[in-house]
Amino acid sequence: MNRKMWTALVLAATTAALAACSQFDSVYPDKRPGDDSPTWGNQEKPGLFGEGGINLFGGAKKKNEEAGAGLGVNSYLWRASLDTLSFMPLASADPFGGVIITDWYAPPESPTERFKMSIFILDRTLRADGIHVSVFRQVQTTGGDWADSNVDQKTAIDVENAILTRAREMRSASAAAQKN
């Protein structure tokens, strides 16, 4: 037997063995003496990807799920970020990875400087450390070129706080609407 045929035979046998394992359903008594591990009995077994499984196409499994349907990040932080930066043009927005990148924006009152922001939503829960904002600034030189310039770190913190405040407002409004 050549090596390719042997590899294919081993792969087929392994696949068949793994597929056969799914036919057997282990039956455990409801309680084992001295064992606090979960027993499944008549309960539904959790799936391979956890209790809720993978939710690719929206439709939240839990009624009070904070992260929102179909997003890989917290929906309140996501919407609040888009709402807070609505005055800036978007270059990229990835709701599954939680990344928002704006294009350069020059405020009308100071056309010789421009700003760009990157927002990273890091968590599925609404937490202060669940968001990170990076602010970039450029100043126009006398030759008309753009040169990078320093940005006060407080600017990024102020934007983060504005997003968090807006996200909390949205969550409160959503909770009030659900009560009615």
Helices and strands as residue ranges (DSSP letters): H 3-21, H 75-84, E 90-94, E 99-102, E 113-121, G 128-130, E 131-140, E 146-149, H 153-179
